[in-house]
Amino acid sequence: MLPEMLDIATLSQGYAARRWTPAEVLTLLAERIDRIDPAAFITLTPMSRLFKAAADLIARAPEPNSLPLWGIPFTVKDNIDVAGLPTTAACPAFAYAPDKDAEVVARLRTAGAIVLGKTNLDQFATGLNGTRSPYGTPRSVFDFNYISGGSSSGSAVTVAAGVAAFALGTDTAGSGRVPAAFNNIVGIKPTPGLISNTGMVPACRSLDCVSIFAATVADGALVRRVAEGFDPTDPFSRHAQPAMLPTKGLRVGVLAAADRQFFGDREAGRLYAMAIERARGLGATPVEIDYAPFRETAALLYDGPWVAERLAAFESFGVPADQLDPSVAGIMLGGAGHSAADAFRGQYRLAELRRRTEAEWAKADILLLPTAPTIYRVKEMLADPIVLNSRLGTYTNFFNLLGLSGVAVPAGFRSDGLPFGITLAAPGFHDEALTPVATALHQAADTGSGLDRRFIVPDPPALADDDRLRLAVVGAHLSGMALNGELLALGATLDRRCRTSADYRLYRLPGTTPAKPGLVRETGFAGPGIEIEVWALPAEAFGRFVAAIPAPLGIGKISLSDGGAVSGFLCEANAVTEAEEITLFGGWRAYMAAQREAAA
Amino acid sequence: MLINAPLIVHEVRAAFEAYERALMENDLDALDALFWNSTFTVRFGPGQNLYGFDAIAAFRVGRIGGSPQREIFNTVITTFGTDFATANTEFQRAGAPKPGRQSQSWVRMPEGWRVVSAHISMLGEGN
């Protein structure tokens, strides 16, 4: 009845067609769970709670798909809190019973998603291989002799085996990408700070990220849009500043021949070269970059003082060192040798390296890298746990130190049937911008998804719906701002950021909650132009949205700095006679940031 | 619709067997607990038509010694979706000339699986 691979699009279509109900899906998955790798889960949600969750969903939102993730089953890495299930971080001595969902879990459940259980991981998310857990070693779904990758091992396996439609992982050094590569699925590694870390067990707190595994990039992006958003309770949370990529003539940075390190895996080298050719075939221009600053940043994570940050996390756990996995203990306690002076020297070194990467970002819009250089057998990993693990992070360790966004996608199979993956990297807040190119590369690789090598990766909704209408937003609807959720709830996606032509003035409208600006055109005025965002949304959603707009705002045509025009928010001129003019800030986001700064 | 999903059949079979056990032990609390506590619950027995949970519970209290001891056979449990099932069984009461039949409808209520309607009759009493 259910497809082998559980993509969100197919599940939702089945709900709409009344082919299955959430309770039926959960029943079938409970039976499927019994047949997959028993090491994938640490704790299963009891069946009675699953049925209750399904009944609660029907009571709260009876119409199928009336919430963004209506009845979508997912799994959660066991270092992220789910109320009512223990959090172990794969260390029994550490286990506790959280009384509250992590912020990211709460957002997903509010959107209609249902937690199937907590998944296995390398203890305290320390590792990239999946063997460092007392709850068993998950394996690649393609070969029981091979590692699943880690540290988000169980989460990746549950998605690849068709048990969960998506999964939460965490990714400090590659834990949300390496297991995606080893299981032929998509791994979304958001810009650090985009998704709240409140309710997650820290590994290396200034670098930790919640990540998402899914069957397709479109599914992963859908989940990310629900999960992301500023959270004042997470001190590392950031206000998103979405950035766009050119739609034509994309420059894709690739490794020069001398930098292509695959530790003897010739097939990985071949598959990487093929992925570059596919990017060229899609119209992108491959450009060789100097990989040295990225490689040196990666080395900093485990050879530099950041290991002391892991020790800081460990010291907060109150767990005796003899309760740790030996490899994990070696890394955590190894942090003790670094001084505070070393920590500052590390920061200086990182700043130098970040400056050097800027020259590479001037050459390329995105990078296309192998996700992992090769894959190892469980037996090999156990025999040489530190060296082989560090090899797995060759192309992932530097991302969070540099604040990058990334998407890992499948990129082919070796002749022995084991999967190979690539990761697209971009500077921070290109999370949305990376999704079309990541989807195109996944489709072109013809890998299927997870265990189902014949799975057809659907075209992303944005491409299929080119009759969608464009709407320019100016104020509280900008991404990450107070009313942005209204757009997301209507299925809108960010199309681009741009500026109005010079003849617009911006005002803060008095007495509005949340605070809103008014955009007014004045012929002949020569200002800086106002920052706006263009969102795409279905026609009927556009109608509903417009009907709800309060006076003195309305929708009219806004002229753009590039000479074009787009429908967007304008304000009646009589409403701004008493209003404070804020044109010189260049946009509502900059004005609000200045207000916050002034208040702090 | 999902019909006879093993996990759901397993749940209903467990509830059905618990009911049979309670009946044989005349465990009134357990019997009451497995019937839906509602005025809409119906039980038609060979000798009485009972409408509503209270009438059914009162009948059990008044039945001295409880149900006659019986063997059940040819039980058929069929589940529809995740929340509804029918359970039909034949039974042979000790010393009775012919077997009887019991038909139950079970529904997953928030409190668990419950009988929402039941009909018991004896074979050969009609034509």
Interface residues (C-beta under 8 A of the other chain):
Chain A: M1 W20 T21 A23 E24 L26 T27 L28 A30 E31 M47 F51 K52 A54 A55
Chain B: M1 L2 A5 P6 L7 I8 E11 G81 T82 D83 R108 P110
